Amino acid sequence: MLPNLNGLSNVTSLSSLEIRNNQSLQNINGLNNLTNLDTDLTITTNNTLTNLNGLENVNSNTLRRLSISGNSLTNLSGLNFITGVQEDVSLTHMDVLQNLDGLSNLTTIGIFGNQSFLHSDLRIENMDNLTNINALSNLVSISGSLEITQNPALNNLDGLINVTIIKEDIILNNLPNIQNLNGLTNVDFPDFLGIQDKSKLKRFLWFTNNVN
């Protein structure tokens, strides 16, 4: 059973990094000399992993794909290096996580100048204790869809207030504590807006009245 990655302390550069299905992994501090990560970062189903310390020296600002799922993370502080992701950002099934702190430098998903990657989605799903997404306040564009579903403790979408571009769909599902869509005020209306149980959204009419 692997409790740590200490044997990888000489690794400084990787094309991609996938850490998956390690039920005894407690930390990834052994990656603290990693400075370059070219494409994908996937960290999934590591039930005892509580933080991402060990990635703090990575200086590769742009990833191709980011997937964090099924861990016991209390924060995302090791991801501060990320400013852009070309394809999907998927954050799912983390019952302990209360916020997305660590992604405060993320500004774009799928859009880089005049180049746009198709179907680059942001998914925030199935996190029972997630209360806010304020760390996404620097995010301005998503070339695909925004999907926020099954997050029963999420209070608001205010962290999306600076997003102006969502090129595809907005899907909101099972967010019983969300009372308004004020965080989407600056978004150009997408092709499809799906909301389950609009009665929970007291200011839904305010949003639809502002759609061009």
C-alpha positions as CSV (number, residue, x, y, z in Angstrom):
1,M,0.0,0.0,0.0
2,L,1.5,3.3,-1.1
3,P,1.3,6.1,1.6
4,N,3.4,8.7,-0.2
5,L,5.4,9.5,-3.3
6,N,8.8,10.1,-1.7
7,G,10.7,8.1,-4.2
8,L,9.8,10.7,-6.9
9,S,11.7,13.5,-5.4
10,N,14.1,13.7,-8.4
11,V,11.3,14.2,-10.9
12,T,11.3,17.8,-12.3
13,S,9.3,17.5,-15.6
14,L,6.3,15.4,-16.7
15,S,4.2,15.3,-19.8
16,S,1.1,14.4,-17.7
17,L,0.5,13.3,-14.2
18,E,-2.2,10.8,-13.1
19,I,-2.6,9.6,-9.5
20,R,-5.5,7.2,-9.3
21,N,-6.9,4.5,-7.0
22,N,-4.4,4.7,-4.2
23,Q,-6.4,4.0,-1.1
24,S,-3.6,4.6,1.4
25,L,-2.0,7.6,-0.2
26,Q,-1.8,10.3,2.4
27,N,0.3,13.0,0.6
28,I,2.1,13.8,-2.6
29,N,5.0,15.8,-1.0
30,G,7.4,13.7,-2.9
31,L,6.6,15.7,-6.0
32,N,7.8,19.0,-4.5
33,N,10.7,19.3,-7.1
34,L,8.3,19.0,-10.1
35,T,8.4,22.3,-12.0
36,N,7.0,21.4,-15.4
37,L,3.7,19.7,-16.3
38,D,2.8,19.8,-20.0
39,T,-0.7,18.4,-20.4
40,D,-3.0,16.6,-18.1
41,L,-3.4,16.5,-14.3
42,T,-5.7,13.8,-13.0
43,I,-6.0,13.0,-9.3
44,T,-8.9,10.6,-8.6
45,T,-10.1,8.1,-6.0
46,N,-7.4,8.5,-3.4
47,N,-9.6,8.3,-0.3
48,T,-7.1,9.3,2.3
49,L,-5.4,12.2,0.3
50,T,-6.3,15.5,2.1
51,N,-4.2,18.1,0.3
52,L,-2.2,18.7,-2.9
53,N,0.9,20.0,-1.2
54,G,3.8,18.9,-3.4
55,L,2.6,20.7,-6.6
56,E,3.4,24.2,-5.3
57,N,6.6,24.5,-7.4
58,V,5.0,23.7,-10.8
59,N,5.3,26.8,-13.0
60,S,3.4,25.5,-16.1
61,N,0.5,27.9,-16.2
62,T,-1.6,26.1,-18.8
63,L,-2.8,22.5,-18.7
64,R,-4.7,20.6,-21.3
65,R,-7.1,18.9,-18.9
66,L,-7.7,19.0,-15.1
67,S,-9.7,16.3,-13.3
68,I,-9.8,16.1,-9.5
69,S,-12.3,13.6,-8.1
70,G,-13.0,11.2,-5.3
71,N,-10.4,12.4,-2.8
72,S,-10.7,13.6,0.8
73,L,-9.2,17.0,0.0
74,T,-9.8,19.9,2.4
75,N,-8.5,22.5,-0.1
76,L,-7.0,22.8,-3.6
77,S,-4.1,25.0,-2.6
78,G,-1.6,23.0,-4.7
79,L,-3.3,24.2,-7.9
80,N,-2.4,27.9,-7.6
81,F,-0.1,27.6,-10.7
82,I,-3.0,27.1,-13.1
83,T,-4.1,30.1,-15.1
84,G,-5.7,28.3,-18.1
85,V,-7.0,24.9,-19.1
86,Q,-7.4,24.0,-22.8
87,E,-10.1,21.4,-22.4
88,D,-12.2,20.2,-19.4
89,V,-12.0,21.1,-15.8
90,S,-13.8,18.5,-13.7
91,L,-14.2,18.8,-9.9
92,T,-16.4,16.0,-8.6
93,H,-17.2,13.7,-5.7
94,M,-15.2,15.3,-2.9
95,D,-17.4,15.3,0.2
96,V,-15.0,17.1,2.5
97,L,-14.2,20.1,0.3
98,Q,-15.9,23.3,1.3
99,N,-14.5,25.7,-1.3
100,L,-12.3,25.9,-4.4
101,D,-9.5,27.9,-2.8
102,G,-6.4,27.1,-4.9
103,L,-8.0,27.9,-8.2
104,S,-8.0,31.7,-7.8
105,N,-5.5,32.2,-10.7
106,L,-7.7,30.3,-13.2
107,T,-8.8,32.9,-15.8
108,T,-9.9,30.8,-18.9
109,I,-11.2,27.4,-19.9
110,G,-10.8,26.7,-23.6
111,I,-10.2,30.2,-24.9
112,F,-6.7,31.6,-25.5
113,G,-6.7,34.8,-27.5
114,N,-8.1,34.0,-31.0
115,Q,-7.9,30.3,-30.4
116,S,-10.9,28.4,-28.9
117,F,-11.0,24.7,-28.0
118,L,-14.5,23.1,-28.6
119,H,-16.5,21.7,-25.8
120,S,-14.2,22.7,-23.0
121,D,-16.5,22.4,-19.9
122,L,-16.4,23.3,-16.3
123,R,-18.0,20.7,-14.1
124,I,-18.6,21.1,-10.4
125,E,-20.5,18.1,-9.2
126,N,-21.5,15.9,-6.3
127,M,-19.8,17.7,-3.4
128,D,-21.9,17.6,-0.3
129,N,-20.1,20.3,1.7
130,L,-19.1,22.8,-1.0
131,T,-20.5,26.1,0.3
132,N,-19.0,28.6,-2.2
133,I,-17.0,28.9,-5.4
134,N,-15.6,32.3,-4.7
135,A,-12.1,31.2,-5.7
136,L,-13.3,31.3,-9.4
137,S,-13.6,35.1,-9.3
138,N,-10.9,35.6,-11.8
139,L,-12.4,33.2,-14.4
140,V,-13.7,35.1,-17.4
141,S,-14.4,32.6,-20.2
142,I,-15.6,29.0,-20.8
143,S,-15.6,27.7,-24.4
144,G,-17.9,24.9,-23.6
145,S,-20.6,24.3,-20.9
146,L,-20.9,25.2,-17.2
147,E,-22.4,22.3,-15.2
148,I,-23.0,22.7,-11.5
149,T,-25.0,19.8,-10.1
150,Q,-25.6,17.9,-6.9
151,N,-24.0,20.4,-4.5
152,P,-26.6,20.7,-1.8
153,A,-24.6,23.1,0.5
154,L,-23.7,25.6,-2.2
155,N,-25.0,29.0,-1.2
156,N,-24.5,31.1,-4.3
157,L,-22.8,31.4,-7.7
158,D,-21.1,34.7,-6.9
159,G,-17.6,33.4,-7.8
160,L,-18.6,33.5,-11.4
161,I,-19.4,37.2,-11.4
162,N,-16.5,38.0,-13.9
163,V,-17.4,35.3,-16.4
164,T,-18.6,36.9,-19.6
165,I,-18.4,34.1,-22.1
166,I,-20.0,30.6,-21.8
167,K,-20.3,29.4,-25.4
168,E,-22.4,26.4,-24.9
169,D,-24.9,25.4,-22.1
170,I,-25.5,26.3,-18.4
171,I,-26.8,23.3,-16.4
172,L,-27.8,23.8,-12.8
173,N,-29.3,20.8,-11.0
174,N,-30.0,20.0,-7.3
175,L,-28.7,23.2,-5.7
176,P,-31.4,23.6,-3.0
177,N,-29.6,26.5,-1.2
178,I,-29.2,28.7,-4.3
179,Q,-31.6,31.6,-4.1
180,N,-30.5,33.6,-7.1
181,L,-28.3,33.6,-10.2
182,N,-26.6,36.9,-9.5
183,G,-23.2,35.4,-10.2
184,L,-24.2,34.9,-13.9
185,T,-25.1,38.6,-14.4
186,N,-22.3,39.3,-16.9
187,V,-22.7,36.1,-19.0
188,D,-23.9,36.3,-22.6
189,F,-26.9,34.0,-22.6
190,P,-25.8,30.5,-23.9
191,D,-27.6,28.1,-26.2
192,F,-29.4,26.3,-23.4
193,L,-30.1,27.1,-19.7
194,G,-31.3,24.1,-17.7
195,I,-32.5,24.6,-14.1
196,Q,-34.2,22.0,-12.0
197,D,-36.8,23.4,-9.6
198,K,-37.0,27.0,-10.5
199,S,-39.2,27.7,-7.4
200,K,-36.0,27.7,-5.4
201,L,-34.7,30.7,-7.3
202,K,-36.7,33.7,-6.0
203,R,-34.9,36.0,-8.5
204,F,-35.1,33.8,-11.5
205,L,-37.4,36.3,-13.2
206,W,-34.8,39.0,-12.6
207,F,-32.3,36.8,-14.6
208,T,-34.7,36.0,-17.5
209,N,-35.8,39.7,-17.8
210,N,-32.2,40.6,-18.4
211,V,-31.7,38.2,-21.2
212,N,-31.3,39.9,-24.6
